[in-house]
Amino acid sequence: MVGNGKVYAVDVELEMIAFLQDRIKAEKTKNVVPILCTEQTVGLPANSIDLMLLVDVYHEFSYPYEMGVAMLEALKPGGKLVLVEFRTEDAMVPIKTIHKMSEQQAVREFKAAGFIFEKNISNLPWQHCMVFRKGK
């Protein structure tokens, strides 16, 4: 789906990187690159990424501000970050509160890191799908 582009699969756990490497080898995938990051950096060059997708992971960050700044730096000008997190605002979402985020909280934290909030897409039954971008 990314054509000739690359997918950087970033994770803080070495075991997940090893799992990804095994899966890439088994599936003979050529455009997925596992990247081991730290709790405060994404391990990607500045201005190198068009789009980032974070699914149910941001709420787990020990250093959300530092990671937000690192993600912003890795995005190209105008690049986008899509954040998918379970909705705190919906009591019917059957997930522990600690694993949920409100739109207000996410917007506040990503704006503090320098992102511009674009929209929250209502395309998922239990999760926010928020789009942020890096200024030009």
C-alpha distance (Angstrom), angle and dihedral (degrees) to the residues before:
residue distance angle dihedral
M1 . . .
V2 3.81 . .
G3 3.80 93.1 .
N4 3.77 109.7 -150.3
G5 3.81 91.2 -11.8
K6 3.77 128.7 105.4
V7 3.76 133.8 -115.1
Y8 3.79 114.5 -144.1
A9 3.80 109.5 -154.8
V10 3.79 103.8 -158.8
D11 3.79 122.5 -166.5
V12 3.79 137.3 159.9
E13 3.82 94.2 -143.9
L14 3.80 119.9 82.3
E15 3.83 90.0 -152.0
M16 3.81 90.7 60.6
I17 3.80 91.2 49.2
A18 3.82 89.4 52.3
F19 3.82 90.2 48.1
L20 3.81 90.5 51.1
Q21 3.79 92.2 48.0
D22 3.81 90.6 52.6
R23 3.80 91.7 48.2
I24 3.81 92.4 47.6
K25 3.78 89.9 51.9
A26 3.82 93.7 46.2
E27 3.81 92.7 48.4
K28 3.81 93.5 39.9
T29 3.79 90.0 -128.8
K30 3.78 114.1 172.4
N31 3.80 105.0 -175.7
V32 3.83 103.2 53.0
V33 3.80 115.6 94.0
P34 3.83 118.6 -172.1
I35 3.82 113.4 -143.3
L36 3.79 123.7 -166.7
C37 3.79 108.6 -144.6
T38 3.79 134.5 -179.1
E39 3.78 128.6 -121.1
Q40 3.81 89.4 -95.1
T41 3.82 105.7 34.0
V42 3.79 135.6 46.5
G43 3.80 96.2 -145.9
L44 3.80 93.9 -129.1
P45 3.81 127.2 124.3
A46 3.79 118.8 -102.3
N47 3.81 116.6 -90.9
S48 3.81 93.1 6.2
I49 3.82 106.9 114.0
D50 3.82 129.1 76.1
L51 3.80 98.4 -171.0
M52 3.80 136.4 11.1
L53 3.79 124.5 -164.0
L54 3.80 120.7 -162.5
V55 3.80 114.9 -176.3
D56 3.81 118.7 -169.7
V57 3.79 92.3 -33.8
Y58 3.81 109.9 94.1
H59 3.82 93.7 77.1
E60 3.84 87.2 60.9
F61 3.83 95.0 58.7
S62 3.80 114.5 119.6
Y63 3.82 90.1 -159.9
P64 3.82 106.0 31.4
Y65 3.82 96.1 164.1
E66 3.80 94.5 49.2
M67 3.79 91.5 44.8
G68 3.80 90.6 47.5
V69 3.80 90.8 54.0
A70 3.83 90.6 47.1
M71 3.82 91.7 49.8
L72 3.80 91.3 48.5
E73 3.80 90.3 50.9
A74 3.83 91.8 50.9
L75 3.81 92.8 52.5
K76 3.78 120.3 89.5
P77 3.81 115.5 -119.9
G78 3.81 105.6 -76.1
G79 3.82 90.0 17.4
K80 3.79 118.0 144.9
L81 3.78 136.7 -132.8
V82 3.80 119.0 -158.5
L83 3.78 113.7 -157.4
V84 3.80 119.0 -163.3
E85 3.81 114.5 -171.4
F86 3.80 134.0 154.4
R87 3.82 111.8 -96.8
T88 3.80 118.0 -106.0
E89 3.80 88.5 -168.6
D90 3.81 92.4 67.1
A91 3.81 114.4 71.7
M92 3.83 89.2 -170.2
V93 3.83 92.6 67.8
P94 3.83 102.9 106.2
I95 3.81 96.1 -140.3
K96 3.80 128.9 107.5
T97 3.80 112.6 -95.5
I98 3.80 91.5 -118.4
H99 3.82 88.3 65.2
K100 3.80 95.0 52.4
M101 3.80 134.6 83.9
S102 3.76 133.4 -165.7
E103 3.78 121.5 -130.9
Q104 3.81 88.3 -121.6
Q105 3.82 92.4 55.3
A106 3.80 94.0 46.8
V107 3.81 93.5 47.2
R108 3.82 91.4 48.4
E109 3.81 93.5 49.5
F110 3.81 96.5 44.2
K111 3.82 92.7 45.5
A112 3.82 88.5 52.3
A113 3.82 88.2 56.1
G114 3.82 90.7 51.1
F115 3.80 103.2 -95.9
I116 3.79 125.7 137.7
F117 3.81 115.0 -133.1
E118 3.80 112.3 -131.8
K119 3.79 107.3 172.4
N120 3.77 149.5 -41.3
I121 3.79 108.8 -121.2
S122 3.82 115.0 -146.5
N123 3.79 95.4 -145.3
L124 3.81 102.1 115.1
P125 3.82 127.3 68.0
W126 3.84 98.2 -135.7
Q127 3.77 107.1 11.1
H128 3.76 139.9 70.4
C129 3.80 114.0 -122.6
M130 3.79 101.7 -159.9
V131 3.78 123.9 -178.1
F132 3.80 120.6 -150.9
R133 3.77 128.3 173.8
K134 3.75 142.0 -162.4
G135 3.78 115.5 -116.9
K136 3.79 119.7 -112.5
